[in-house]
Amino acid sequence: MLKQKNSFIVRGGIWVLAQIPLMLVVLLIPLWYGAGHFVPAGMWSLAGMMLTVSGFFLTVWALKSLGEALTPFPQPLDGVTLNQRGLYRWMRHPIYSGVMLAGFGWALWWLSAAGALFALVLALFFDRKAAQEEIWLRQKYPDYPNYTRRVKKFIPGVY
């Protein structure tokens, strides 16, 4: 049963299940252990709000850019081409980048060191999830290694 193409586990479902509580923790910890407020009171909090909003819009843009290739699973769908347009011209995993940016921004908005720590854990998780996803992308798309040489993983021109 695990060898079936549509199996939840084979498609990377464990990664999807694991990211849900991590993202919830990144959302909730700053609210519980932060000194900030919903209305930013200082420069750091305001910067965090701007990063959070930017991360949200980056995520939405990346989701929209994927079109028919969009799936919650790290294994790519059958019958779709490798997307190298839109945000995917500049970064290979802009959805993850947007969520990470929003997570760090949220921690900063709420002035939460604990939130920043959990945002770092989420970033490490997405780095590992992307590494697994890229194994499958290399198997599916012969041009993927060339794409990885041209386009950085999360931060254009950096990483």
Sequence and secondary structure as in RCSB ss.txt:
>XXXX:A:sequence
MLKQKNSFIVRGGIWVLAQIPLMLVVLLIPLWYGAGHFVPAGMWSLAGMMLTVSGFFLTVWALKSLGEALTPFPQ
PLDGVTLNQRGLYRWMRHPIYSGVMLAGFGWALWWLSAAGALFALVLALFFDRKAAQEEIWLRQKYPDYPNYTRR
VKKFIPGVY
>XXXX:A:secstr
 TTSTT TTTTTHHHHHHHHHHHHHHHHHHHHH S  SS  SHHHHHHHHHHHHHHHHHHHHHHHHGGG  SSSS
  TT     SGGGGTBS HHHHHHHHHHHHHHHHTT HHHHHHHHHHHHHHHHHHHHHHHHHHHH TTHHHHHHH
SBSSSTTT 
